[in-house]
Amino acid sequence: MLKILRIAAAISQVTYTESSDLLENNRRFHKLLTTGVEVEYILNEEIVNLIVGSGV
């Protein structure tokens, strides 16, 4: 279940567009592809930060 929540959080970040500028959105998307998507979740009452899908 936890893996599904991490994937859903990553998908949410990748599909969110911050701007109406296509070039700016493409640059942001490329950065996510190459550096990964930071996902934050709570496990056993502690906040956990994780990088999902880093291309490195």
N, C-alpha and C positions, 0 to 999 in steps of 0.2 A: 504493500500500500504506500509506503514512504517513497519508494522509487517512482511510482505514478505521480505523486504530488510534486516531486522534483522535476519530472519531465513536463508536467503541466505548467509549472512556474517558468521554466526555461522557454517553453512555447509562447507563453504570454509575453515575455520580454522580447522575443524575436519578432513577433507579429505586431507589436505596438509601434506605431509611427509617431514620432515626436514633432514632425514638421510636414508641411505640404510640399517641400522641396525634395524632388526625387533624388537628386545627387547627394544631398545631405543624408537622406534615409539609406541610400546605398552604402555610403561610407560607414554609417553606424552599423549596418548589417554586416559589412565586411569585418569590422572590428570584432563583432560578436563571434563570427566564424573563426577568426584567427586567434582570439584570446580566450574564448569561452564565455559562458553566461554565468554571472554570479547569482546563486540562489540561496536564499535564507529561509530556514525553517526551524521549528522547535522540536527537539527530541529530549524526552525525559526532563521537561521544564527548563532546558537550556537552549539558547539560540545557537544554531550551527550555520556557518557560512561555507558554501561549497562552490567550486567552479565546475560547471557541467559542459562537456563537449569541447574542451580546449583542443584546437587544431595542432598544437605544438607537441 
